[in-house]
Amino acid sequence: MRNAYRSMTLGLALLVALVVTGCGQEIKKENEQLKSQVATLQKENMDLKGQVTSLKADTDALKKQFEDLTQEKQALEEKVKAAEAKASAKPGAKPPLKPKKSS
């Protein structure tokens, strides 16, 4: 009877060891795959952060360009008004034709 218990205990211990070893290998394999995915996602994240920085710089440059063009437009409109006022102040002069505004 003792031999049967000993054999059963030894067999059970061997079975548990084999199951744990097999699961351990699967867990290690899955762990390596997850590490690879994490590394890939970290690289992708860094690339996207770089793109965001670049796009923000582009946005700032376009805003500056828009502001400059708006100021230039206002200055030109003031010059046109001044020229029209000067031309209409001359006696016998026809006022200049107004250009058609395009949408």
Backbone as XML, in Angstrom:
<?xml version="1.0"?>
<chain id="A" units="angstrom">
  <residue number="1" name="MET">
    <atom name="N" x="0.815" y="-1.176" z="0.000"/>
    <atom name="CA" x="0.000" y="0.000" z="0.000"/>
    <atom name="C" x="0.868" y="1.251" z="0.000"/>
  </residue>
  <residue number="2" name="ARG">
    <atom name="N" x="1.915" y="1.194" z="0.800"/>
    <atom name="CA" x="2.812" y="2.354" z="0.818"/>
    <atom name="C" x="3.474" y="2.549" z="-0.533"/>
  </residue>
  <residue number="3" name="ASN">
    <atom name="N" x="3.838" y="1.503" z="-1.161"/>
    <atom name="CA" x="4.451" y="1.590" z="-2.486"/>
    <atom name="C" x="3.472" y="2.190" z="-3.493"/>
  </residue>
  <residue number="4" name="ALA">
    <atom name="N" x="2.214" y="1.856" z="-3.370"/>
    <atom name="CA" x="1.204" y="2.390" z="-4.279"/>
    <atom name="C" x="1.063" y="3.899" z="-4.077"/>
  </residue>
  <residue number="5" name="TYR">
    <atom name="N" x="1.030" y="4.326" z="-2.803"/>
    <atom name="CA" x="0.974" y="5.760" z="-2.518"/>
    <atom name="C" x="2.200" y="6.478" z="-3.050"/>
  </residue>
  <residue number="6" name="ARG">
    <atom name="N" x="3.339" y="5.866" z="-2.816"/>
    <atom name="CA" x="4.591" y="6.469" z="-3.265"/>
    <atom name="C" x="4.596" y="6.571" z="-4.789"/>
  </residue>
  <residue number="7" name="SER">
    <atom name="N" x="4.173" y="5.542" z="-5.465"/>
    <atom name="CA" x="4.137" y="5.550" z="-6.928"/>
    <atom name="C" x="3.125" y="6.579" z="-7.437"/>
  </residue>
  <residue number="8" name="MET">
    <atom name="N" x="1.961" y="6.631" z="-6.775"/>
    <atom name="CA" x="0.952" y="7.598" z="-7.173"/>
    <atom name="C" x="1.435" y="9.029" z="-6.942"/>
  </residue>
  <residue number="9" name="THR">
    <atom name="N" x="2.068" y="9.274" z="-5.816"/>
    <atom name="CA" x="2.582" y="10.601" z="-5.503"/>
    <atom name="C" x="3.669" y="10.994" z="-6.492"/>
  </residue>
  <residue number="10" name="LEU">
    <atom name="N" x="4.553" y="10.062" z="-6.777"/>
    <atom name="CA" x="5.626" y="10.329" z="-7.734"/>
    <atom name="C" x="5.047" y="10.594" z="-9.121"/>
  </residue>
  <residue number="11" name="GLY">
    <atom name="N" x="4.077" y="9.807" z="-9.533"/>
    <atom name="CA" x="3.437" y="9.995" z="-10.834"/>
    <atom name="C" x="2.720" y="11.334" z="-10.912"/>
  </residue>
  <residue number="12" name="LEU">
    <atom name="N" x="2.011" y="11.682" z="-9.845"/>
    <atom name="CA" x="1.304" y="12.958" z="-9.802"/>
    <atom name="C" x="2.284" y="14.129" z="-9.848"/>
  </residue>
  <residue number="13" name="ALA">
    <atom name="N" x="3.370" y="14.025" z="-9.106"/>
    <atom name="CA" x="4.389" y="15.078" z="-9.112"/>
    <atom name="C" x="5.004" y="15.212" z="-10.492"/>
  </residue>
  <residue number="14" name="LEU">
    <atom name="N" x="5.257" y="14.089" z="-11.151"/>
    <atom name="CA" x="5.828" y="14.108" z="-12.497"/>
    <atom name="C" x="4.840" y="14.743" z="-13.476"/>
  </residue>
  <residue number="15" name="LEU">
    <atom name="N" x="3.575" y="14.399" z="-13.355"/>
    <atom name="CA" x="2.551" y="14.965" z="-14.221"/>
    <atom name="C" x="2.447" y="16.478" z="-14.032"/>
  </residue>
  <residue number="16" name="VAL">
    <atom name="N" x="2.423" y="16.924" z="-12.788"/>
    <atom name="CA" x="2.362" y="18.360" z="-12.497"/>
    <atom name="C" x="3.586" y="19.066" z="-13.064"/>
  </residue>
  <residue number="17" name="ALA">
    <atom name="N" x="4.761" y="18.470" z="-12.918"/>
    <atom name="CA" x="5.992" y="19.072" z="-13.438"/>
    <atom name="C" x="5.930" y="19.211" z="-14.954"/>
  </residue>
  <residue number="18" name="LEU">
    <atom name="N" x="5.422" y="18.192" z="-15.644"/>
    <atom name="CA" x="5.313" y="18.254" z="-17.104"/>
    <atom name="C" x="4.311" y="19.323" z="-17.545"/>
  </residue>
  <residue number="19" name="VAL">
    <atom name="N" x="3.183" y="19.403" z="-16.851"/>
    <atom name="CA" x="2.167" y="20.402" z="-17.197"/>
    <atom name="C" x="2.710" y="21.804" z="-16.971"/>
  </residue>
  <residue number="20" name="VAL">
    <atom name="N" x="3.358" y="22.010" z="-15.830"/>
    <atom name="CA" x="3.903" y="23.330" z="-15.511"/>
    <atom name="C" x="4.992" y="23.709" z="-16.503"/>
  </residue>
  <residue number="21" name="THR">
    <atom name="N" x="5.833" y="22.758" z="-16.877"/>
    <atom name="CA" x="6.901" y="23.039" z="-17.837"/>
    <atom name="C" x="6.307" y="23.415" z="-19.191"/>
  </residue>
  <residue number="22" name="GLY">
    <atom name="N" x="5.296" y="22.681" z="-19.621"/>
    <atom name="CA" x="4.650" y="22.988" z="-20.898"/>
    <atom name="C" x="3.992" y="24.357" z="-20.865"/>
  </residue>
  <residue number="23" name="CYS">
    <atom name="N" x="3.294" y="24.662" z="-19.805"/>
    <atom name="CA" x="2.651" y="25.976" z="-19.668"/>
    <atom name="C" x="3.700" y="27.069" z="-19.581"/>
  </residue>
  <residue number="24" name="GLY">
    <atom name="N" x="4.799" y="26.775" z="-18.916"/>
    <atom name="CA" x="5.873" y="27.756" z="-18.786"/>
    <atom name="C" x="6.440" y="28.140" z="-20.137"/>
  </residue>
  <residue number="25" name="GLN">
    <atom name="N" x="6.585" y="27.169" z="-21.029"/>
    <atom name="CA" x="7.110" y="27.451" z="-22.366"/>
    <atom name="C" x="6.122" y="28.317" z="-23.155"/>
  </residue>
  <residue number="26" name="GLU">
    <atom name="N" x="4.838" y="27.997" z="-23.032"/>
    <atom name="CA" x="3.824" y="28.795" z="-23.731"/>
    <atom name="C" x="3.797" y="30.220" z="-23.194"/>
  </residue>
  <residue number="27" name="ILE">
    <atom name="N" x="3.912" y="30.335" z="-21.890"/>
    <atom name="CA" x="3.910" y="31.665" z="-21.276"/>
    <atom name="C" x="5.140" y="32.453" z="-21.718"/>
  </residue>
  <residue number="28" name="LYS">
    <atom name="N" x="6.286" y="31.795" z="-21.779"/>
    <atom name="CA" x="7.507" y="32.476" z="-22.231"/>
    <atom name="C" x="7.358" y="32.936" z="-23.676"/>
  </residue>
  <residue number="29" name="LYS">
    <atom name="N" x="6.784" y="32.065" z="-24.517"/>
    <atom name="CA" x="6.598" y="32.420" z="-25.925"/>
    <atom name="C" x="5.652" y="33.621" z="-26.048"/>
  </residue>
  <residue number="30" name="GLU">
    <atom name="N" x="4.542" y="33.569" z="-25.321"/>
    <atom name="CA" x="3.584" y="34.676" z="-25.348"/>
    <atom name="C" x="4.216" y="35.958" z="-24.814"/>
  </residue>
  <residue number="31" name="ASN">
    <atom name="N" x="5.021" y="35.833" z="-23.770"/>
    <atom name="CA" x="5.704" y="36.986" z="-23.180"/>
    <atom name="C" x="6.641" y="37.637" z="-24.199"/>
  </residue>
  <residue number="32" name="GLU">
    <atom name="N" x="7.375" y="36.817" z="-24.942"/>
    <atom name="CA" x="8.280" y="37.354" z="-25.972"/>
    <atom name="C" x="7.489" y="38.065" z="-27.071"/>
  </residue>
  <residue number="33" name="GLN">
    <atom name="N" x="6.357" y="37.488" z="-27.464"/>
    <atom name="CA" x="5.518" y="38.130" z="-28.483"/>
    <atom name="C" x="4.994" y="39.478" z="-27.978"/>
  </residue>
  <residue number="34" name="LEU">
    <atom name="N" x="4.580" y="39.497" z="-26.725"/>
    <atom name="CA" x="4.071" y="40.748" z="-26.161"/>
    <atom name="C" x="5.169" y="41.798" z="-26.050"/>
  </residue>
  <residue number="35" name="LYS">
    <atom name="N" x="6.374" y="41.371" z="-25.690"/>
    <atom name="CA" x="7.497" y="42.314" z="-25.629"/>
    <atom name="C" x="7.767" y="42.905" z="-27.006"/>
  </residue>
  <residue number="36" name="SER">
    <atom name="N" x="7.687" y="42.067" z="-28.028"/>
    <atom name="CA" x="7.901" y="42.540" z="-29.397"/>
    <atom name="C" x="6.819" y="43.548" z="-29.790"/>
  </residue>
  <residue number="37" name="GLN">
    <atom name="N" x="5.577" y="43.251" z="-29.430"/>
    <atom name="CA" x="4.482" y="44.174" z="-29.740"/>
    <atom name="C" x="4.659" y="45.499" z="-29.013"/>
  </residue>
  <residue number="38" name="VAL">
    <atom name="N" x="5.074" y="45.439" z="-27.764"/>
    <atom name="CA" x="5.294" y="46.665" z="-26.986"/>
    <atom name="C" x="6.385" y="47.505" z="-27.641"/>
  </residue>
  <residue number="39" name="ALA">
    <atom name="N" x="7.471" y="46.866" z="-28.056"/>
    <atom name="CA" x="8.566" y="47.605" z="-28.700"/>
    <atom name="C" x="8.083" y="48.259" z="-29.994"/>
  </residue>
  <residue number="40" name="THR">
    <atom name="N" x="7.299" y="47.522" z="-30.773"/>
    <atom name="CA" x="6.765" y="48.067" z="-32.025"/>
    <atom name="C" x="5.847" y="49.257" z="-31.750"/>
  </residue>
  <residue number="41" name="LEU">
    <atom name="N" x="4.983" y="49.114" z="-30.761"/>
    <atom name="CA" x="4.055" y="50.200" z="-30.431"/>
    <atom name="C" x="4.778" y="51.419" z="-29.870"/>
  </residue>
  <residue number="42" name="GLN">
    <atom name="N" x="5.839" y="51.193" z="-29.104"/>
    <atom name="CA" x="6.614" y="52.324" z="-28.581"/>
    <atom name="C" x="7.282" y="53.086" z="-29.719"/>
  </residue>
  <residue number="43" name="LYS">
    <atom name="N" x="7.814" y="52.350" z="-30.705"/>
    <atom name="CA" x="8.443" y="53.002" z="-31.854"/>
    <atom name="C" x="7.392" y="53.784" z="-32.646"/>
  </residue>
  <residue number="44" name="GLU">
    <atom name="N" x="6.243" y="53.161" z="-32.864"/>
    <atom name="CA" x="5.166" y="53.834" z="-33.592"/>
    <atom name="C" x="4.709" y="55.086" z="-32.844"/>
  </residue>
  <residue number="45" name="ASN">
    <atom name="N" x="4.629" y="54.999" z="-31.532"/>
    <atom name="CA" x="4.232" y="56.138" z="-30.708"/>
    <atom name="C" x="5.230" y="57.288" z="-30.863"/>
  </residue>
  <residue number="46" name="MET">
    <atom name="N" x="6.512" y="56.979" z="-30.837"/>
    <atom name="CA" x="7.536" y="58.018" z="-31.007"/>
    <atom name="C" x="7.436" y="58.658" z="-32.392"/>
  </residue>
  <residue number="47" name="ASP">
    <atom name="N" x="7.202" y="57.827" z="-33.417"/>
    <atom name="CA" x="7.049" y="58.359" z="-34.772"/>
    <atom name="C" x="5.847" y="59.304" z="-34.851"/>
  </residue>
  <residue number="48" name="LEU">
    <atom name="N" x="4.748" y="58.902" z="-34.233"/>
    <atom name="CA" x="3.546" y="59.741" z="-34.254"/>
    <atom name="C" x="3.755" y="61.040" z="-33.487"/>
  </residue>
  <residue number="49" name="LYS">
    <atom name="N" x="4.488" y="60.982" z="-32.385"/>
    <atom name="CA" x="4.786" y="62.209" z="-31.640"/>
    <atom name="C" x="5.622" y="63.155" z="-32.496"/>
  </residue>
  <residue number="50" name="GLY">
    <atom name="N" x="6.553" y="62.601" z="-33.259"/>
    <atom name="CA" x="7.351" y="63.423" z="-34.168"/>
    <atom name="C" x="6.485" y="64.068" z="-35.235"/>
  </residue>
  <residue number="51" name="GLN">
    <atom name="N" x="5.528" y="63.304" z="-35.762"/>
    <atom name="CA" x="4.624" y="63.855" z="-36.768"/>
    <atom name="C" x="3.765" y="64.966" z="-36.174"/>
  </residue>
  <residue number="52" name="VAL">
    <atom name="N" x="3.303" y="64.785" z="-34.956"/>
    <atom name="CA" x="2.488" y="65.810" z="-34.295"/>
    <atom name="C" x="3.293" y="67.094" z="-34.140"/>
  </residue>
  <residue number="53" name="THR">
    <atom name="N" x="4.545" y="66.958" z="-33.710"/>
    <atom name="CA" x="5.409" y="68.127" z="-33.543"/>
    <atom name="C" x="5.601" y="68.843" z="-34.878"/>
  </residue>
  <residue number="54" name="SER">
    <atom name="N" x="5.839" y="68.070" z="-35.922"/>
    <atom name="CA" x="6.035" y="68.647" z="-37.251"/>
    <atom name="C" x="4.767" y="69.354" z="-37.737"/>
  </residue>
  <residue number="55" name="LEU">
    <atom name="N" x="3.623" y="68.722" z="-37.527"/>
    <atom name="CA" x="2.362" y="69.331" z="-37.964"/>
    <atom name="C" x="2.039" y="70.592" z="-37.170"/>
  </residue>
  <residue number="56" name="LYS">
    <atom name="N" x="2.381" y="70.609" z="-35.891"/>
    <atom name="CA" x="2.168" y="71.822" z="-35.097"/>
    <atom name="C" x="3.039" y="72.956" z="-35.624"/>
  </residue>
  <residue number="57" name="ALA">
    <atom name="N" x="4.278" y="72.639" z="-35.991"/>
    <atom name="CA" x="5.167" y="73.662" z="-36.546"/>
    <atom name="C" x="4.612" y="74.179" z="-37.873"/>
  </residue>
  <residue number="58" name="ASP">
    <atom name="N" x="4.090" y="73.264" z="-38.706"/>
    <atom name="CA" x="3.482" y="73.679" z="-39.974"/>
    <atom name="C" x="2.284" y="74.592" z="-39.730"/>
  </residue>
  <residue number="59" name="THR">
    <atom name="N" x="1.469" y="74.242" z="-38.738"/>
    <atom name="CA" x="0.295" y="75.049" z="-38.407"/>
    <atom name="C" x="0.710" y="76.446" z="-37.965"/>
  </residue>
  <residue number="60" name="ASP">
    <atom name="N" x="1.723" y="76.517" z="-37.121"/>
    <atom name="CA" x="2.196" y="77.825" z="-36.653"/>
    <atom name="C" x="2.720" y="78.664" z="-37.815"/>
  </residue>
  <residue number="61" name="ALA">
    <atom name="N" x="3.453" y="78.027" z="-38.728"/>
    <atom name="CA" x="3.988" y="78.751" z="-39.882"/>
    <atom name="C" x="2.854" y="79.264" z="-40.771"/>
  </residue>
  <residue number="62" name="LEU">
    <atom name="N" x="1.830" y="78.439" z="-40.965"/>
    <atom name="CA" x="0.695" y="78.867" z="-41.791"/>
    <atom name="C" x="-0.090" y="79.995" z="-41.124"/>
  </residue>
  <residue number="63" name="LYS">
    <atom name="N" x="-0.235" y="79.939" z="-39.811"/>
    <atom name="CA" x="-0.914" y="81.031" z="-39.095"/>
    <atom name="C" x="-0.146" y="82.335" z="-39.266"/>
  </residue>
  <residue number="64" name="LYS">
    <atom name="N" x="1.171" y="82.273" z="-39.145"/>
    <atom name="CA" x="2.015" y="83.460" z="-39.308"/>
    <atom name="C" x="1.881" y="84.003" z="-40.729"/>
  </residue>
  <residue number="65" name="GLN">
    <atom name="N" x="1.920" y="83.100" z="-41.709"/>
    <atom name="CA" x="1.789" y="83.518" z="-43.101"/>
    <atom name="C" x="0.421" y="84.164" z="-43.336"/>
  </residue>
  <residue number="66" name="PHE">
    <atom name="N" x="-0.621" y="83.595" z="-42.759"/>
    <atom name="CA" x="-1.966" y="84.158" z="-42.894"/>
    <atom name="C" x="-2.036" y="85.556" z="-42.294"/>
  </residue>
  <residue number="67" name="GLU">
    <atom name="N" x="-1.452" y="85.725" z="-41.111"/>
    <atom name="CA" x="-1.439" y="87.044" z="-40.466"/>
    <atom name="C" x="-0.694" y="88.061" z="-41.326"/>
  </residue>
  <residue number="68" name="ASP">
    <atom name="N" x="0.451" y="87.659" z="-41.876"/>
    <atom name="CA" x="1.228" y="88.562" z="-42.729"/>
    <atom name="C" x="0.433" y="88.958" z="-43.969"/>
  </residue>
  <residue number="69" name="LEU">
    <atom name="N" x="-0.226" y="87.983" z="-44.589"/>
    <atom name="CA" x="-1.005" y="88.282" z="-45.790"/>
    <atom name="C" x="-2.211" y="89.163" z="-45.470"/>
  </residue>
  <residue number="70" name="THR">
    <atom name="N" x="-2.816" y="88.958" z="-44.312"/>
    <atom name="CA" x="-3.943" y="89.799" z="-43.901"/>
    <atom name="C" x="-3.482" y="91.243" z="-43.712"/>
  </residue>
  <residue number="71" name="GLN">
    <atom name="N" x="-2.339" y="91.429" z="-43.081"/>
    <atom name="CA" x="-1.801" y="92.782" z="-42.893"/>
    <atom name="C" x="-1.456" y="93.414" z="-44.236"/>
  </residue>
  <residue number="72" name="GLU">
    <atom name="N" x="-0.877" y="92.624" z="-45.132"/>
    <atom name="CA" x="-0.519" y="93.138" z="-46.453"/>
    <atom name="C" x="-1.785" y="93.542" z="-47.218"/>
  </residue>
  <residue number="73" name="LYS">
    <atom name="N" x="-2.829" y="92.735" z="-47.116"/>
    <atom name="CA" x="-4.100" y="93.044" z="-47.775"/>
    <atom name="C" x="-4.682" y="94.348" z="-47.229"/>
  </residue>
  <residue number="74" name="GLN">
    <atom name="N" x="-4.656" y="94.509" z="-45.912"/>
    <atom name="CA" x="-5.190" y="95.730" z="-45.309"/>
    <atom name="C" x="-4.395" y="96.950" z="-45.767"/>
  </residue>
  <residue number="75" name="ALA">
    <atom name="N" x="-3.079" y="96.805" z="-45.844"/>
    <atom name="CA" x="-2.245" y="97.924" z="-46.297"/>
    <atom name="C" x="-2.567" y="98.281" z="-47.743"/>
  </residue>
  <residue number="76" name="LEU">
    <atom name="N" x="-2.757" y="97.277" z="-48.586"/>
    <atom name="CA" x="-3.087" y="97.541" z="-49.985"/>
    <atom name="C" x="-4.468" y="98.182" z="-50.115"/>
  </residue>
  <residue number="77" name="GLU">
    <atom name="N" x="-5.418" y="97.732" z="-49.313"/>
    <atom name="CA" x="-6.754" y="98.341" z="-49.345"/>
    <atom name="C" x="-6.689" y="99.811" z="-48.937"/>
  </residue>
  <residue number="78" name="GLU">
    <atom name="N" x="-5.870" y="100.127" z="-47.947"/>
    <atom name="CA" x="-5.711" y="101.523" z="-47.529"/>
    <atom name="C" x="-5.083" y="102.355" z="-48.640"/>
  </residue>
  <residue number="79" name="LYS">
    <atom name="N" x="-4.098" y="101.772" z="-49.342"/>
    <atom name="CA" x="-3.473" y="102.492" z="-50.455"/>
    <atom name="C" x="-4.482" y="102.750" z="-51.566"/>
  </residue>
  <residue number="80" name="VAL">
    <atom name="N" x="-5.325" y="101.755" z="-51.843"/>
    <atom name="CA" x="-6.337" y="101.918" z="-52.892"/>
    <atom name="C" x="-7.314" y="103.023" z="-52.498"/>
  </residue>
  <residue number="81" name="LYS">
    <atom name="N" x="-7.761" y="103.033" z="-51.252"/>
    <atom name="CA" x="-8.680" y="104.081" z="-50.789"/>
    <atom name="C" x="-8.030" y="105.454" z="-50.881"/>
  </residue>
  <residue number="82" name="ALA">
    <atom name="N" x="-6.758" y="105.523" z="-50.508"/>
    <atom name="CA" x="-6.054" y="106.806" z="-50.583"/>
    <atom name="C" x="-5.924" y="107.250" z="-52.031"/>
  </residue>
  <residue number="83" name="ALA">
    <atom name="N" x="-5.629" y="106.321" z="-52.929"/>
    <atom name="CA" x="-5.498" y="106.671" z="-54.346"/>
    <atom name="C" x="-6.842" y="107.103" z="-54.921"/>
  </residue>
  <residue number="84" name="GLU">
    <atom name="N" x="-7.913" y="106.432" z="-54.528"/>
    <atom name="CA" x="-9.246" y="106.819" z="-55.001"/>
    <atom name="C" x="-9.618" y="108.205" z="-54.487"/>
  </residue>
  <residue number="85" name="ALA">
    <atom name="N" x="-9.308" y="108.468" z="-53.232"/>
    <atom name="CA" x="-9.620" y="109.781" z="-52.659"/>
    <atom name="C" x="-8.815" y="110.861" z="-53.364"/>
  </residue>
  <residue number="86" name="LYS">
    <atom name="N" x="-7.568" y="110.571" z="-53.652"/>
    <atom name="CA" x="-6.706" y="111.541" z="-54.327"/>
    <atom name="C" x="-7.203" y="111.786" z="-55.750"/>
  </residue>
  <residue number="87" name="ALA">
    <atom name="N" x="-7.609" y="110.722" z="-56.429"/>
    <atom name="CA" x="-8.083" y="110.864" z="-57.809"/>
    <atom name="C" x="-9.414" y="111.606" z="-57.859"/>
  </residue>
  <residue number="88" name="SER">
    <atom name="N" x="-10.270" y="111.360" z="-56.899"/>
    <atom name="CA" x="-11.571" y="112.042" z="-56.914"/>
    <atom name="C" x="-11.439" y="113.495" z="-56.463"/>
  </residue>
  <residue number="89" name="ALA">
    <atom name="N" x="-10.373" y="113.839" z="-55.795"/>
    <atom name="CA" x="-10.161" y="115.215" z="-55.341"/>
    <atom name="C" x="-9.726" y="116.112" z="-56.489"/>
  </residue>
  <residue number="90" name="LYS">
    <atom name="N" x="-9.149" y="115.538" z="-57.535"/>
    <atom name="CA" x="-8.732" y="116.345" z="-58.685"/>
    <atom name="C" x="-9.974" y="116.767" z="-59.455"/>
  </residue>
  <residue number="91" name="PRO">
    <atom name="N" x="-10.051" y="118.038" z="-59.832"/>
    <atom name="CA" x="-11.229" y="118.498" z="-60.578"/>
    <atom name="C" x="-11.230" y="117.904" z="-61.986"/>
  </residue>
  <residue number="92" name="GLY">
    <atom name="N" x="-12.408" y="117.463" z="-62.416"/>
    <atom name="CA" x="-12.567" y="116.945" z="-63.764"/>
    <atom name="C" x="-12.044" y="115.539" z="-63.945"/>
  </residue>
  <residue number="93" name="ALA">
    <atom name="N" x="-11.639" y="114.911" z="-62.907"/>
    <atom name="CA" x="-11.118" y="113.548" z="-63.043"/>
    <atom name="C" x="-12.230" y="112.555" z="-62.750"/>
  </residue>
  <residue number="94" name="LYS">
    <atom name="N" x="-12.256" y="111.503" z="-63.525"/>
    <atom name="CA" x="-13.237" y="110.453" z="-63.296"/>
    <atom name="C" x="-12.734" y="109.548" z="-62.171"/>
  </residue>
  <residue number="95" name="PRO">
    <atom name="N" x="-13.616" y="109.093" z="-61.329"/>
    <atom name="CA" x="-13.175" y="108.129" z="-60.315"/>
    <atom name="C" x="-12.801" y="106.813" z="-60.995"/>
  </residue>
  <residue number="96" name="PRO">
    <atom name="N" x="-11.838" y="106.139" z="-60.477"/>
    <atom name="CA" x="-11.414" y="104.887" z="-61.115"/>
    <atom name="C" x="-12.508" y="103.829" z="-61.015"/>
  </residue>
  <residue number="97" name="LEU">
    <atom name="N" x="-12.469" y="102.921" z="-61.970"/>
    <atom name="CA" x="-13.438" y="101.829" z="-61.963"/>
    <atom name="C" x="-13.130" y="100.900" z="-60.797"/>
  </residue>
  <residue number="98" name="LYS">
    <atom name="N" x="-14.174" y="100.469" z="-60.160"/>
    <atom name="CA" x="-13.972" y="99.545" z="-59.043"/>
    <atom name="C" x="-13.856" y="98.135" z="-59.611"/>
  </residue>
  <residue number="99" name="PRO">
    <atom name="N" x="-12.867" y="97.413" z="-59.157"/>
    <atom name="CA" x="-12.729" y="96.040" z="-59.662"/>
    <atom name="C" x="-13.837" y="95.155" z="-59.096"/>
  </residue>
  <residue number="100" name="LYS">
    <atom name="N" x="-14.198" y="94.148" z="-59.871"/>
    <atom name="CA" x="-15.207" y="93.208" z="-59.403"/>
    <atom name="C" x="-14.579" y="92.324" z="-58.341"/>
  </residue>
  <residue number="101" name="LYS">
    <atom name="N" x="-15.313" y="92.124" z="-57.289"/>
    <atom name="CA" x="-14.800" y="91.261" z="-56.224"/>
    <atom name="C" x="-15.100" y="89.819" z="-56.597"/>
  </residue>
  <residue number="102" name="SER">
    <atom name="N" x="-14.094" y="88.998" z="-56.447"/>
    <atom name="CA" x="-14.298" y="87.572" z="-56.706"/>
    <atom name="C" x="-14.439" y="86.845" z="-55.387"/>
  </residue>
  <residue number="103" name="SER">
    <atom name="N" x="-15.269" y="85.851" z="-55.370"/>
    <atom name="CA" x="-15.530" y="85.122" z="-54.127"/>
    <atom name="C" x="-14.520" y="84.047" z="-53.908"/>
  </residue>
</chain>
